[in-house]
Amino acid sequence: MILALLSPHSAASPAKYGFINKSGKLVIPAKYDETTAFSEGLAAMKTEGGAGTGSQDKWAYLDSEGNTVIQQVWLPSE
């Protein structure tokens, strides 16, 4: 089981997301603006873009070991 992790944040440093395993070991560093929950062994991690940046969101899919399985894909920002 992989659990989401939220990094400390302040006005100067926005929150970032990563994942830890059930033992508390960091498996994916907290460096992503957004993430999805794991489904069928993969989770999507927002790597750049988004509201206010003038660009499309870019997401990569990682496995539970933190390996990139699907390189960046572009999704429209909301």
N, C-alpha and C positions, 0 to 999 in steps of 0.2 A: 504494500500500500504506500502510495506517495501522497504527501500532504503539502498544501500550498504554504509558502513562506512570504511574509511581507517585510521588507526592510524598513528600518527606521527612516523617517523623513522629516523635513522641515520645509519652510517656504523656499529656501535656497536649493534644496535637494528633494525632488519629488520621490514618492514611494516607488519601489521596484519590487517585482515578484520573482520568486524562484521556488524550488521544491526541496523538501527533506523527506527522508524515508521514515518508517515507523520507529526506527531506533534513534531518530534525531540527527542522522548524518546528512549533511548537505550533499545533494546529488545534482542539483541544477542551481547555479549561483543566482542570487537575487539581483538581476540586471535587466529585467524585462518590464516594459510599461504595462502590459496586459498579458494574461495567460488564459487558457481554457483548462478545464479539468481533463484528466487523462481518460481516454476512451479507446479501448482496444489497443492499449499499450502506447498511445501517442497523445501528446498535448501540443497545442499551438502556442507559440510565443511571439508576441508582437515585437518586431525588431526595429522598426522606424516608421515615421509618418504619422498621420492622424490629424485630428481636429486642430486647426490653427497653424498647421505647418505648410499648407498648400500642396501637399503631396498625398498620394494614396498610401494606405497602410500596407506594410510589408510584414508577413508572418512566416515563420519557419516551424516545422513540426519536429519535435524531439521525442526520443524514446525515454524510458524511465531511468536510463543510465546517463542521460544528458547528451547523447549523440544526435546530431542532426540527421534525420531520416529523409526529410523533404526540404530542399533549399527554399529560399524565400519565394513566397507567392504574393501577388498583389491583390488586395481586396479593397473595395471602395470604403472610404471613411464615412462614418455616419454623420 
